[in-house]
Amino acid sequence: MEIDFFIEGLAKHVFTDTSKQQINKETSFMELEEWNSMTAFTLISYIDETFGKKITLPELLQSQTIEDLFIIVNS
């Protein structure tokens, strides 16, 4: 999977209140204005349903950027 596809999906399905221009591989997603516990749940669910990867809460909390998430999903 290409990271651009991953980013596009996150922008469309998870970070819907954030400008698509703000979402890139270097984005610190937990610093986005819309980040909250519901967004975290949506992100975990989206990754599971779309990519078949169960991301754990510790993995999520250790991730700093969208690229970090991409690496986990591809592992």
Secondary structure, DSSP 8 states (H G I E B T S, - for coil): --HHHHHHHHHHHT-TTS-GGG-STT--GGGSTT-SHHHHHHHHHHHHHHH-----HHHHHH--SHHHHHHHHT-
